[in-house]
Amino acid sequence: MPIARAARRAAARLGAVALAGAMLAACGSGASDTSSDAAGGKVTITVDLFGSFGYKEAGLYAEYEKLHPGVTIKQTDTEDEQDYWKSLQTRLAGGGGLADVQGIEVGRIASVTQQQADKFEDLGKYGANDLKGQFAEAKWSAATTKDGRVLGLGTDVGPEAMCYRTDLFKQAGLPTDREELAKKWATWDGYLELGKQYKAKAPAKSAWLDSVGSLYTIMIGQEEERYYDASGKLIYENNPAVKAAWDAATEAAASGLSAKLDQWSPQWNQAFAAGSFATIPCPAWMLGYIKGQAGEAGKGKWDIAKLPGGAGNWGGSYLAVPRAAKHKKEAYELIKWLTAPEQQAKLFEKQGNFPSSTGAIAKVADAKDPYFSDAPIGKIFGDAAKEAPVQVLGVHDKNVADQITNALSEVERKGTDPDKAWANAKKGVDNVMG
């Protein structure tokens, strides 16, 4: 997702998928590293991402270009990861319109390693295996095939917390201290109860949280096994953890605690500045998104507290090089640099994207964020990253999650009965599975 995701993105981009495809197609898609760009030592590296990874906003592209005269980096991106993934699948199937670097969301990485390994470069050919010790084991192994091919380098991870509006809390008569709130919502039941108290005295046109889909997603991120078990068996239908997250989300909808906003929609983007919700489940990459949407007027109005129910992870991404890329070696050198500890630490300090590099995690342990009322983000997200379970990822992990959150949107926005919505989610999963 990710991060991340200064915004995951600053605004919705209408027609971004078509635009990205057209621009990248114009750049060509041959498998050779030679091209007119390479003449005279000049090369244009194309990067295609979803949401906001934050590299441009943090100045990392500009820094890399300064360090490597003759290199120009051109980025295209798509607001919604689902749209991005569909477009990427079309281009991978046809072999054209691919960038030198493609972002891969963590929920898709098993699909890449198990079903699409022939479409991506083995980065081990360029020396990537020497980098293994820089990354958390779970992050590294998820992008490695059973026969040892390295298909991506890890960017961020998504340790979870809760972001909230202190000004709205004050207006509703709720405490604003992050330590006190962490105690009050130590459980999800406590969080929902506090939400009901907020609703009783909430400022006009303000809900407790943005969407029940985000509540579901953050809760399921606290579980080791969600949609698949370790053997690769699909278990979501009978997984108690999935049911608990579903039940909490539908209770929030029934209690009127949600602003009924589909995440990544234009209305959702606008709601950050409008004060349409008081809390938002908040993986680390969300910090940059909030800053981008709420703007300077939001500085000091937000804070961050420990998540109810324990530590979890939501999102995180990889950078991969398609076999059809024009500049494979140059692309590898770029992603090696972008994912190095020094750059991951800079990205966290400027954008909030929490590092997957073990060296970078140590560098940011004492970081605070003045935008979020000087919240100790290094400690909050660092502790969450250490305590979060290593998640079992399946081939269709993201597809299953998308079907469930789509069904929750039906409950939230259309008033669909939860049982009927769950049946719709199962039908959607079955269709995805073919």
JODAGI-V926127 format. One record per run of one state. SS is the DSSP state (a for helix, b for strand, c for the rest). FROM is the first residue (numbers start at 1). TO is the last residue. If there is no record, write none. Layout:
SS/FROM/TO ; SS/FROM/TO
This chain:
c/1/15 ; a/16/27 ; c/28/35 ; a/36/41 ; c/42/42 ; b/43/50 ; c/51/59 ; a/60/67 ; c/68/70 ; b/71/78 ; c/79/80 ; a/81/94 ; c/95/100 ; b/101/105 ; a/106/115 ; c/116/116 ; a/117/119 ; b/120/120 ; c/121/122 ; a/123/126 ; c/127/127 ; a/128/134 ; b/135/135 ; c/136/136 ; a/137/142 ; c/143/143 ; b/144/144 ; c/145/149 ; b/150/150 ; c/151/152 ; b/153/165 ; a/166/171 ; c/172/177 ; a/178/184 ; c/185/187 ; a/188/201 ; c/202/206 ; b/207/209 ; c/210/211 ; a/212/220 ; c/221/227 ; b/228/228 ; c/229/233 ; b/234/234 ; c/235/235 ; a/236/238 ; c/239/239 ; a/240/254 ; c/255/257 ; b/258/258 ; c/259/265 ; a/266/274 ; c/275/276 ; b/277/283 ; c/284/285 ; a/286/294 ; c/295/295 ; a/296/298 ; c/299/301 ; b/302/305 ; c/306/312 ; b/313/320 ; c/321/321 ; b/322/322 ; c/323/327 ; a/328/338 ; c/339/340 ; a/341/351 ; c/352/353 ; b/354/355 ; c/356/356 ; b/357/357 ; a/358/363 ; c/364/368 ; b/369/369 ; a/370/372 ; c/373/374 ; b/375/375 ; c/376/376 ; a/377/387 ; c/388/396 ; a/397/414 ; c/415/417 ; a/418/433 ; c/434/434
